Amino acid sequence: MSRQSTSGGVRVKRRTPFVIIESATARDTRLSYRELGLLTYLLDQSEDWQVRSEQLSQGEGREGRDAVRKSLHRLAACGYYRLERRRFRNGKTAMGTAISDHPVEQWADDYVTFGKKLDIPVVEQEDGTFRVKYADGTLGSDGFSSDAEDVDPPAEGEPEEQPAEDEPESPTSAELKATPAAQPAEKKTVAPKKTAEEKAAEAEEKAAQEKAFDEAAHKVATWWWEHAEKHLGKYVGQRGGFVAVRQMVRRALVAGYSQQECAKALQYARKHFPAAQQWQDALGVVTNHVQPKQPNGRIPYSDSATWGDQDGVPPTTTGTTDDADDATFGVIARL
């Protein structure tokens, strides 16, 4: 196959660089002498040349445009010719011609598939080749692929090509015995299947953990809802605010925050139902990951800096309900 030098040029599928018609093509009884002559003329054109039925019908000894178009359709039906609506990777499009010096079955099939039209849509690929785009969006061969049909068949009476003399011979049986046997592939270790008792124990453990998170989240949310209504007034926001706060706290507990940290974060946010960003910022402040805003320039209060760890035990960070967290929910009223 040769590549066209212009986007709308001729793509020629030929087995020789000359205008030599194969015997199979010359004897193709499906073609009339008019069609065979037109094919020969097209194959002799340069790759920059654009096929136009008007040009083919002009000049001395030429036939009319309708006769030329009829011949082109016949060549397309037999797999020698077709128009291509080419879409390139840069988004540009162009109309070009594809010609073959031997019948291409794929072209003949596409001629029928596209309603016996001369123009076939093709799309340029990353490697510069083209693929036919069908109505369902799939892509197919454009008939220019390097396959067995592009290999010149041996001439009649000519022996087929023999392997080169320096091609390595097959190993003898003695050499095979001397060659160490291939080691079997290492078997992958397969984890033993869990028994029904083990699966039941895991499910029970998971259910207990989920229940603990639910109870801890409900405890924090209940405390906060009562505290917020006492200090911030009745809640008048969207419906389901308490449930949303409980879910928000539960997600924080699952992520590793403690009940104490969730309670302090709700106090810092000072919202019945803080927004997601407010809630995240508040958690960051109480865990010393985010520096709180201090418009008055005061140093933020820190329990650990003021009192230190009680009895050398740091505050708990688990999501379970324990007595240590219970004491943190009491809030001393300001006088």
Buried (B, 14 or more C-beta within 10 A) or exposed (E): BEEBEEBBBBBBBBBEEEEEBBEEBEEBEEBEEBBBEBBBEBBEBEBEBBBEBEEBBEEEEEBEBEBBBBBBBBBBBBBBBBBBBBBBEEEEEBEBBBBBBBBBEBBBBBBEBBEEEBEBBBBBEEEEBBBBBBEEEEEBBBBBEEEEBEEEEEEEEEEEEEEEEEEEEEEEEEEEEEEEEEEEEEEEEEEEEEEEEEEEEEEEEEEEEEEBBEEBBBBBBBBBBEBBEEEEEEBEEEEEBBEBBBEBBBBBBEEEBBBBBBBBBBBBBEBBBBEEEBBBBBBBBBBEEEEEEEEEEEEEEEBEEEEEEEEEEEBBEBBBBEEBBEEBBEEEEEE
